[in-house]
């Protein structure tokens, strides 16, 4: 009857004890293995948090520098407009809200000037395009 077991001659009780010891050993090895990985994962997560914090700091610096550059550019534009006589700085200082309106007005005027210049170039281009087929036909 001992040969009737699929694992050989070992009694079922002995086989069960051996399997339970094997399982316990496997669980111990697995736990030790995972502890090493948990420690490494904690290191990676710490590094990830530090990098994300550094990214936020750099983004804040970039935003601040961009705002400062835009402010300097705006000041240059205002000074240029003031020196050309297009705006009165004394009036703007007394009414800062007027600055935005005046700059919008100057911007709209510049856009209109650009559009009319493009229109003039377009008219010349259209006349040249019409003249070219006429010259070829002759």
Phi and psi in degrees as a GROMACS rama.xvg file:
@    title "Ramachandran Plot"
@    xaxis  label "Phi"
@    yaxis  label "Psi"
@TYPE xy
-65.8264  -29.3202  UNK-2
-77.9408  -4.77922  UNK-3
-77.1434  -13.5857  UNK-4
-82.7889  141.707  UNK-5
-66.6077  -22.6868  UNK-6
-93.9201  0.426007  UNK-7
114.612  -144.489  UNK-8
-89.5934  -6.41054  UNK-9
-65.6172  138.977  UNK-10
-70.032  154.202  UNK-11
-58.2432  -39.3483  UNK-12
-64.6253  -42.998  UNK-13
-66.2301  -41.077  UNK-14
-61.8952  -44.0725  UNK-15
-61.322  -43.7268  UNK-16
-61.6466  -44.2298  UNK-17
-63.4909  -44.5383  UNK-18
-64.0352  -39.5121  UNK-19
-64.3954  -39.8782  UNK-20
-63.7013  -43.8646  UNK-21
-61.0781  -43.4791  UNK-22
-63.651  -42.9378  UNK-23
-61.7342  -42.6229  UNK-24
-64.0395  -41.5709  UNK-25
-62.8185  -41.5657  UNK-26
-64.7507  -37.9982  UNK-27
-64.6617  -45.999  UNK-28
-62.8547  -41.1367  UNK-29
-62.7859  -43.9521  UNK-30
-61.7805  -45.4677  UNK-31
-62.0789  -42.4522  UNK-32
-61.835  -46.2566  UNK-33
-68.9471  -31.1014  UNK-34
-61.0175  -41.0023  UNK-35
-61.8844  -41.6622  UNK-36
-69.9283  -36.7133  UNK-37
-62.0674  -41.2821  UNK-38
-63.9147  -42.8949  UNK-39
-65.7846  -40.3041  UNK-40
-63.0882  -38.5706  UNK-41
-63.0204  -39.633  UNK-42
-62.8787  -45.3308  UNK-43
-62.5361  -42.4144  UNK-44
-65.1182  -38.9893  UNK-45
-63.5246  -45.55  UNK-46
-61.3333  -41.7051  UNK-47
-61.5179  -44.611  UNK-48
-62.5126  -41.4417  UNK-49
-64.1521  -42.4641  UNK-50
-64.7468  -43.296  UNK-51
-62.1864  -39.0537  UNK-52
-65.2765  -41.7555  UNK-53
-62.3014  -40.2103  UNK-54
-61.0853  -43.8384  UNK-55
-62.0682  -40.2191  UNK-56
-63.4497  -45.8844  UNK-57
-64.8333  -41.3646  UNK-58
-61.4757  -40.0929  UNK-59
-64.0275  -40.2836  UNK-60
-64.7131  -43.6307  UNK-61
-61.5569  -44.5208  UNK-62
-61.8292  -42.8306  UNK-63
-64.4177  -45.2818  UNK-64
-64.9333  -37.4544  UNK-65
-63.9353  -44.683  UNK-66
-63.1097  -40.3898  UNK-67
-64.9273  -41.5037  UNK-68
-64.432  -41.9219  UNK-69
-64.6235  -37.8169  UNK-70
-65.1177  -43.3288  UNK-71
-62.6134  -41.8237  UNK-72
-64.1924  -40.4412  UNK-73
-63.5658  -42.3711  UNK-74
-62.9395  -40.7406  UNK-75
-61.3192  -43.5698  UNK-76
-63.0542  -44.1752  UNK-77
-62.7442  -43.0139  UNK-78
-64.0584  -39.9313  UNK-79
-62.611  -45.7586  UNK-80
-64.5519  -37.8626  UNK-81
-67.8295  -40.487  UNK-82
-70.311  -27.4312  UNK-83
-83.7748  -7.56613  UNK-84
86.3157  8.50047  UNK-85
-77.0639  -23.7287  UNK-86
-135.425  154.288  UNK-87
-105.306  109.981  UNK-88
-62.4151  -37.5182  UNK-89
-61.1362  -40.7749  UNK-90
-68.2525  -37.2472  UNK-91
-69.2482  -37.233  UNK-92
-65.466  -38.8787  UNK-93
-73.5672  -25.1773  UNK-94
-136.253  83.1493  UNK-95
-61.2401  -27.9062  UNK-96
-66.3267  -25.4076  UNK-97
-68.2245  -23.5153  UNK-98
-60.8449  -48.1188  UNK-99
-61.2996  -43.1494  UNK-100
-64.6318  -42.7678  UNK-101
-66.7647  -43.0811  UNK-102
-63.5829  -38.8597  UNK-103
-63.3517  -40.9367  UNK-104
-63.3137  -45.0119  UNK-105
-64.905  -39.9756  UNK-106
-63.6744  -41.8011  UNK-107
-65.159  -39.7752  UNK-108
-64.4729  -41.3488  UNK-109
-65.1739  -38.8951  UNK-110
-63.8922  -42.2546  UNK-111
-63.7638  -40.3941  UNK-112
-62.3543  -42.4114  UNK-113
-64.6657  -40.9592  UNK-114
-66.4486  -41.4003  UNK-115
-69.6283  -34.4555  UNK-116
-66.6463  -41.3084  UNK-117
-65.2895  -36.8659  UNK-118
-64.3248  -43.1318  UNK-119
-63.3236  -41.1438  UNK-120
-66.0355  -37.1314  UNK-121
-65.0662  -39.41  UNK-122
-64.246  -42.0435  UNK-123
-65.6823  -38.7688  UNK-124
-66.6447  -38.3721  UNK-125
-67.6197  -40.6073  UNK-126
-65.0103  -40.5348  UNK-127
-66.7033  -38.1063  UNK-128
-66.5736  -36.5166  UNK-129
-72.0457  -34.1519  UNK-130
-72.5004  -32.0833  UNK-131
-63.0745  -47.901  UNK-132
-65.9647  -33.3648  UNK-133
-66.5391  -38.6264  UNK-134
-67.9254  -36.771  UNK-135
-68.7287  -35.0236  UNK-136
-70.2407  -29.3864  UNK-137
